[in-house]
């Protein structure tokens, strides 16, 4: 078995076994607490630039199939596991996870104490590491130390669609999705609710959006620091001035906040899992949600804003999970309502958004 190594900026070196592709990668080390759903997790574009630890010790026991992928390739830069299974259920239908990761060039280190690594991240915060299948050298350490922090990185342009495309049947519910790294499940949810969806690159123009004649907009999830995306903040601000319904999910939620003058900040180790409790402040209902984000919006600034109000809050650490405009059909959620770790109740966000859209099918505000 070939060895693999995980290098930290404080000169710590962890040794394990290579279970994926050979090579060397650098990225921000983060962890995910889900027990299932690894095909969806590994192909979520929001993980671009990150090396992922799975806290479940045994990963890969049911393989992976194309219908589970949220993007055309894995988005993670590398993977850290206790054990990666070479045996899996669904033979003949699925690919083995080690094979899938090797084909796509994703290095994996296995045989390490993932619980100890997660404790380290919880105490010290998410941090850059280097994962390599080569014997560590001075060049590896130099490469690690030169790699920029996730804070300040613009990454959406690396995962957005290169050109617009449409999904669903043409009809009056025309939704323009700004793709900052959109998950396939978000698009499918919109189509299932009867929307005709136009997906546009992250750097799309207002003219291109007008030409589609949408009745609403969705700002998608994606990777990187939202504050490093002035082009997207400017676009979000312009869309808010139009007065059409807008839904922001994860990164899109953060961009809406920044467009409204509400700052974002980096969390110590982020929220990544399928069991985060969120309370709807409007009804008192509790949702168990899937999440994947390393930044959050300021609760203090939101509470002082004259036009926006808190709608959802995380019950683990009381960070903002959702907000809405007091007078306009604009809302954002930090969690992923399209994901279904168990219950589907958080999908009511899409129902609220589609209800807003239906009101605009017969009335279109004057364009600015």
C-alpha angles and dihedrals in degrees: 000000000000117000126236130197137209115205126197129199092246090063094261113147124195122193127209142136129291111242101165138030123339120247145073128284135173125205147130111293113227135159136229124205101199119127093206138012099072093146090058092043097050092049097047106117089215087078093064108135095017137110111217133216116200110210093204105091097220117052131176103033095135100036121218137278131198095247089064096054116105093197135019093264140013111289097197115097094213141349134229119197141159092226132000112203120231090187121067144166124249095056113194092021104058138048119236110253096234090052092047093051093046092051090054095044099248114152116219129196114201135177096052131126099259092178090061091047092051090050089052092053093046090053100038102025133239110319142175118269136173121231116196141165090205126086105271115258138177088266090059092052091048091049091052094049093049094053113107124241119255087243105092096017122130107206106153092090088063095059106029123109112270093222138013122271137172136230132192132021118314111257144129096287095079112171123187111209117201103213112219089154102318120195117234091234092062091055092046091052091054092048092048089056090055102261125146101224128208113191115205133188119261091251096048120144130241088241092058091049092048090052090060089056096219126184092207147006137230120201106205138218120266146148134282138033113323091208088063091062107079091157091058094044090052091049092049091050091051092049091050089055090056091065097224121137112278130188120190120195122196105312088018089055090053092048091053089052092050090048087056093050096258109134128226130217137193118259119226094245105348133229115285119155146078101253107061112140114226126182123210102225091202096059106012091239119147122224128193103218144189114234140182117172141116099195133060138187124252113266091196093054092044092052090054096046113111096212106035131063137193113256104166133029134189110243093205098061105357095244120153114275099169146002139178139198113258094225109014130063093254122128140159135195127195095205127067111261092181092062119086113203087167118314121048096210096112089065087082085090087072090048091053091048093049090048088056091048093052090059089056096051090085099028120051117184117233110269118243 
